[in-house]
Amino acid sequence: MLDDIIREISEIEGHTGFYYRNLATGETASYHENDSFFAASVVKLPLFMSALLLESKGEISLKDRITITDAQKVPGCGAVKEMTGDVTVDLASLCRLMIVISDNTATNAVFRYIGKDRVRRCFNELGFEGTQMNRELYDFESEEKGINNFIVPGELGHALERLYMGEIISPEASKEIIDVMKRQQIEHKLRGRITDDVAIAHKTGEEDGTTHDVGIVYCRNPFVICFASNQVYVPEFEDFIRRTAEKIYNASK
């Protein structure tokens, strides 16, 4: 089965990556797992981890309140941009919004509040090297200068394994991150062919020509699975995500 999955992804036009690990048996499979991909919204997951890491060090609190001005609201997914006028929200709510509904304005507020240098330090401490958040979302001026955000599917896979084991920051922080990821509302990829009674803790990302989904699927033999893509035909790759996740889930029940 896994050989067939690797063969199929290798034949998809574009830049594609895949990482899989069965958390019960240790079985693994991967394809371009160490490549860098333009991040889209998946980079919000290590940013969330960074906020909890800094809280654990006493540098910030999730109760801290952040004001977002009208000028700081950006397009795309989210609820904050729909609120009238300047908005003041606590950091915990912003973190949940950026994971559960992939709120872009909330993400930028968290990134600004932590600061680029501390974000970089946190990513490194959490084990992310190629996975980087170097700018806010919708910062086209920085993008034109070649400053971008990146993910590495293998790095995210290893981080998800550590989350499952309760080893990201602390068992309590790991559980908090997983609980928020389980409330993800963008459900047409990993979740697409897996029934609602199966818990999936995951984070998606999508832009033009890009679609990702990375997560933990909880079943008899739980597994980590990460899909990354740039320069693909999105409907084709998302169909591959759905079929592959279903195939591996059926073999793991």
C-alpha positions, 0 to 999 in steps of 0.5 A: 500500500505505502509503495503505491502511495509513494508511486502515485505522489511521485507522478503528480505534477508539481512539488509534492511532499508526504510523511507518514508514521504509524504511532503504534507500529513505527512503520513509516513512509515519506516522499520529499519529506525534507523539502521546503514548501511555501507554508500557507496556513500550516505555519500557524501551528508552530506559531501556536506552539511558540506562544505556549512555549513563551508562556511556559517561560513566563515571557507572555501570558495567554491572558494578554490583550492585543488590540487590532486596528482596522488597518491591520485586518487582512483578507482571507479566512477568519472572523476578526476582519468582520468585526467593526472598528478596532478590536481587542482580543486576548492572546488565547482567543487569537491562537484558537482562531488561527487554528480552528478557523485559520484566521489570518488577522489573528495570526498576524496579531500573534506574530506581531505580539511575539515578534519576528526574532522571538518567533525564530528563536521559538521555532528553533527551540521547538525543533523547526529549522526549515519550517520558518515564519519570516513575515506576516500573512499578506505582506506583499512588500516583503514577499516581493523581496523574497521573504517568505514562510516555509514548512518542511513536512518531515519536521512537522511530522516529527513535531506531531509525534512529539505532541502525541507523546506529550513532549512539546513544551509539557504534557499539558501544553501538548494536550492543549494544542491537540485539543484545539487542533481537533476543533479544526473546521476546514475539513475537506482534506484529511477528514474528507473520507473519514467518518466524523466519529474519528478524532483528527487533530490537524492544520490545513493550508491553502493558496493558489497552487498550494494545498497542505494538511498535517495531522494526527488520526486517532484510531486503533493504530493512530498515525501521523500524516503530512501532505504538502504541495506547491505548484499543483492542480489543487483539486487533484492533490486534495483528492489524493489527500482524501483517498490516501488518508482513507486508505491508511485509516482503513488499514489502521482500524 
